[in-house]
Amino acid sequence: MARRAQSPAKGMPVEVVPAVAETLIQSAGAIERVMRGTGPAASPDLRPHRLLRCGYARGGMKLAEVMKRLEQAGNESTLKTWRRHEVTGPAFGVRFADLYALRKQIKVDHALARELWATGNHDARTLATLIADPEAMTVEEFDAWQAVCDGNYGLNGMVADVGGRSPLARELVERWHGHEGEYRSAAGWHVLGILAAGGTDVDDAYLRPYLAKIRKGIHAAPNRTRYSMNSVLIAIGGYHPELRDEALVIAKAIGKVEVDHGDTSCKTPDAVEYIAKMMARQSKKAAKHTAANGTPAKKTAAKKTAAKKTAAKKTAAKKTAAKKTAAKKA
């Protein structure tokens, strides 16, 4: 089983592209920026630490209360934006800012997440992905959640975000990325992008074969899958120095990646340009850090000087004490 992927929000700053949780390029990320405007099925979930984490033992919000608050937060303008981004089913039109505010209150509550998902309401399902416990999800549950996302790329990406933070992440990549279905394969590549952006949770040997797959198959892949594959290429080039040159060669070889984003302002970034921007930002941050803290050599010299001064003081104190003792004896 793969190690749990590090959450970009809690770990290294993610600069891959504007997207959900800024971990992958995807339409849901563009929606989010517009919106900002300014009981358990398996026995393992019944363990005490799970009860506390998932909310069963702490008396969290009930489904009816959450649905009422979602309905009150909905607005027609936001709903129109959702409709332009492939949302066709029941929805209130809740901004991401309001969803995140609810998540802050609810925290992690997987039982409630399952109930919200079962409503079929888009806003409720989006919130479900925000409060779900990645470690409580099973492969079958991931399959079931993703299966209803066909035609809804934003929600598809949100489900993939949960998958990318799950111990099952690698299994989901293998299970989904080569699937013949457009949205399932896109979700698989999306999960891989989250792993790649996580930095230390996957090594270069794991990622390199996917670079070959991108080079060979990106232009023949389904529309949304092309987008996620391009995102993975950027993530690998941006966060894995040993694979960067190879990623750039592939990016130049495949050229422009065409993706139909429908009636939205979403765009597909150029991998070469974006990797270059990431490298520039990383260099700038490194320079600031060096300026603020000094070079390693200077820091080492400073430590040695301080150590010598401390040692000298101790020696002088010992000599003084010895002289006083000798004087008393005399």
Secondary structure as UniProt FT lines:
FT   TURN            8..10
FT   HELIX           20..22
FT   HELIX           27..36
FT   HELIX           43..46
FT   HELIX           48..54
FT   TURN            55..59
FT   HELIX           63..73
FT   HELIX           76..84
FT   TURN            85..86
FT   HELIX           96..106
FT   HELIX           110..118
FT   HELIX           122..131
FT   HELIX           134..136
FT   HELIX           139..147
FT   TURN            148..151
FT   HELIX           153..164
FT   TURN            167..168
FT   HELIX           169..176
FT   TURN            177..178
FT   HELIX           182..197
FT   TURN            200..201
FT   HELIX           204..217
FT   HELIX           218..220
FT   HELIX           223..239
FT   HELIX           241..254
FT   HELIX           271..293
FT   HELIX           296..329
//
